Amino acid sequence: MATEKIAITVDKTTLAEVDRCVKDGRFPNRSRAVQFALADMLARQKRRRLIDQLRKLDRAEEQALADEQLKGEPPWPEY
């Protein structure tokens, strides 16, 4: 994966926690710790957006649309 350097500013407490994670071997260095944190944050945001969009759906309307699509189709076989 291609990477780019950036400069960030963090408070001393956060940096101390990152350094502790590096010292404990959870990450090889500060950079990887920040990369992991950003990737995790972006993944959570993506899931959150999906959940928010799903909440906007009207269940009754979606069910009616699904049922409408099945009109005239043979029933599904019993299992």
C-alpha positions as CSV (number, residue, x, y, z in Angstrom):
1,M,0.0,0.0,0.0
2,A,1.4,3.4,-0.9
3,T,1.7,5.7,2.0
4,E,2.2,9.4,2.5
5,K,3.6,11.3,5.5
6,I,1.5,13.7,7.4
7,A,2.1,15.8,10.6
8,I,-0.3,15.5,13.4
9,T,-0.6,17.2,16.8
10,V,-1.8,15.2,19.8
11,D,-2.0,15.9,23.5
12,K,0.7,14.5,25.8
13,T,-1.6,12.1,27.5
14,T,-2.7,10.5,24.2
15,L,0.9,10.3,23.0
16,A,1.9,8.6,26.2
17,E,-0.8,6.0,25.7
18,V,0.3,5.4,22.1
19,D,3.9,5.1,23.3
20,R,2.8,2.6,25.9
21,C,1.0,0.5,23.2
22,V,4.2,0.6,21.2
23,K,6.3,-0.4,24.2
24,D,3.9,-3.2,25.0
25,G,4.4,-4.5,21.4
26,R,0.8,-3.9,20.3
27,F,2.2,-1.8,17.4
28,P,5.7,-1.6,15.9
29,N,5.8,2.2,16.0
30,R,3.7,5.3,16.5
31,S,2.9,5.5,12.8
32,R,1.3,2.1,12.7
33,A,-0.7,2.9,15.8
34,V,-2.1,6.0,14.2
35,Q,-2.8,4.2,10.9
36,F,-4.7,1.5,12.8
37,A,-6.7,4.1,14.7
38,L,-7.7,6.0,11.5
39,A,-8.6,2.8,9.7
40,D,-10.7,1.7,12.6
41,M,-12.5,5.1,12.9
42,L,-13.2,5.1,9.1
43,A,-14.6,1.6,9.2
44,R,-16.9,2.5,12.1
45,Q,-18.1,5.6,10.3
46,K,-18.9,3.4,7.3
47,R,-20.9,1.0,9.4
48,R,-22.6,3.9,11.1
49,R,-23.7,5.4,7.8
50,L,-25.2,2.1,6.7
51,I,-27.1,1.7,10.0
52,D,-28.4,5.3,9.7
53,Q,-29.6,4.7,6.1
54,L,-31.3,1.4,7.1
55,R,-33.1,3.2,9.9
56,K,-34.6,5.6,7.3
57,L,-36.3,2.7,5.6
58,D,-40.0,2.1,6.2
59,R,-40.4,-1.6,7.0
60,A,-44.0,-1.7,5.8
61,E,-43.2,0.0,2.5
62,E,-40.3,-2.3,1.9
63,Q,-42.4,-5.3,2.7
64,A,-45.1,-4.1,0.3
65,L,-42.5,-3.6,-2.5
66,A,-41.1,-7.1,-1.9
67,D,-44.6,-8.7,-1.9
68,E,-45.5,-6.8,-5.1
69,Q,-42.4,-8.3,-6.8
70,L,-43.6,-11.8,-5.9
71,K,-47.1,-11.5,-7.3
72,G,-47.6,-14.1,-10.1
73,E,-44.5,-16.1,-9.0
74,P,-44.9,-19.7,-8.0
75,P,-44.7,-20.3,-4.2
76,W,-41.4,-21.4,-2.8
77,P,-41.1,-25.1,-2.1
78,E,-41.3,-26.2,1.5
79,Y,-38.0,-27.4,3.0
